[in-house]
Amino acid sequence: MNYERFKQQMNFILEVDKLKEIYRQTYISSANRKENDTEHSWHLALMAMLMAEHMTEKPDILRTISMVIIHDIVEIDAGDTYAYDVKGNETKREREEAAADRIFNLLPKDQAIYMRELWEEFEAKETPEAKFANALDKLQPLMLNDATNGKAWLEHDVCKSQILNRNKSIEEASENIWKYITETIDANVNKNNIKDC
């Protein structure tokens, strides 16, 4: 056994524990606090186990789970950029690439390459697995916003058109997820949790 390799892996595992300290804008379903990135990633992994049947293209579930578990690791350095933060999203890719360079390279080279390629695949949104992972990444906060009576949407003054635009790629990826999203948006517009603009 290669002990140096083991130590590199353990250093990476300890480093990514910091993900527990990265808080998102979305509240957990009880609405008493915001969720952190590890909670979000775990939730997506569980959703991936259950919801692959709803995708137009059938994804590899294990690859999708691997993708959603690591997709936000870069936020340890780059921070969480709110979905509707126009200014923050201008520099998001640059910040996240620098973070990916540092964090993934804590691993042994072969695993660093694998993790970086998996992260890039998620970002590109082209494979069935990446489309599924991205659909879940958008569906989960929408579900939690609905469960908390739009708490984060109201805090950020979010418009219906912003949510539809952010989620439009899901329409081709999954008829059922898209239907859920549009019904949820309309219901929250009717409750004044989302601005109709």
Disulfide bonds with the S-S distance in Angstrom:
Cys159-Cys197 1.82
